[in-house]
Amino acid sequence: MHRFPLVVAASGLIAVAMTGCSSTNSSAGSPSGSQPAALSSAAVTGPITVFAAASLTETFTEIAHQFEAANPGTTVTLSFAGSSALATQITSGAPADVFAAASAQTMQTVVDTGAATGSTTFATNVMEIAVPPANPGTVMQLSDLAKPGVKVAVCQDQVPCGAATGQVFANAQLAVRPVTLEPDVRSVLSKVTLGEVDAGVVYVTDVHSAGDKVTGVQIPADVNAATTYPITTLTDSGNATTAVAFANYVLSLQGQSLLSAAGFASP
């Protein structure tokens, strides 16, 4: 992965009173922040479905693998998409056990319907510009996105990455006319890696995950925008014990280490 100079927010770990997944002391999904009762390792078994923001794809895939290895008999099915689309599916009755969003506001829409009773923030992220390695649009700074002829991809406004991108443009007082509005951040990244656009506004972690397929261009800290990632267990979960254990694994030192390595910052 190539990068123009970039300062990434320092990452830290959330301390959780938990070892492995045999004890679940996080408040994920708890309506008043109270801690669920400890669960025996034997109770953590069976399948769960996790809905997660597209920007969590690589990290949650690895977390799921580690969780299954730590809890034999569990199976984690992952569904990744834009947070707003996942929230709509959940509130429309789609079966799921855990929801990890890229926006506190999006998570609140799920809580407001009673599909969840609360959530816990487990990570934060900031925006970055991704360009193809050859940089055909000569995008060297944020203001270059407004140059005539530069093809820019961004997320749709209702998606957390789209809302954050809009905030960046507003902060910088920059008028950018994207050539495409994508349903999630990974679709924006794909447009860049395929060479269909000159630049895309994504998360720092997406530039990190793309490796040498893209080059990152810094967004100045004074105009950049951040988003928070909350996680919850869902009210209609068919396997609440394992759902809580998975949420706690994300909040554990193991989960936080993986998130930090991927470029996410602690809350």
KANORHU-V567814 format. One record per helix or strand of 2 or more residues. SS is the DSSP state (2 for helix, 1 for strand). FROM is the first residue (numbers start at 1). TO is the last residue. If there is no record, write none. Layout:
BEGIN
ss=SS from=FROM to=TO
ss=SS from=FROM to=TO
END
This chain:
BEGIN
ss=1 from=2 to=3
ss=2 from=41 to=43
ss=1 from=46 to=53
ss=2 from=54 to=70
ss=1 from=74 to=81
ss=2 from=83 to=91
ss=1 from=98 to=100
ss=2 from=104 to=112
ss=1 from=120 to=132
ss=2 from=142 to=146
ss=1 from=152 to=155
ss=2 from=160 to=171
ss=1 from=180 to=182
ss=2 from=185 to=193
ss=1 from=199 to=203
ss=2 from=204 to=213
ss=1 from=214 to=217
ss=1 from=226 to=233
ss=2 from=240 to=251
ss=2 from=253 to=261
END
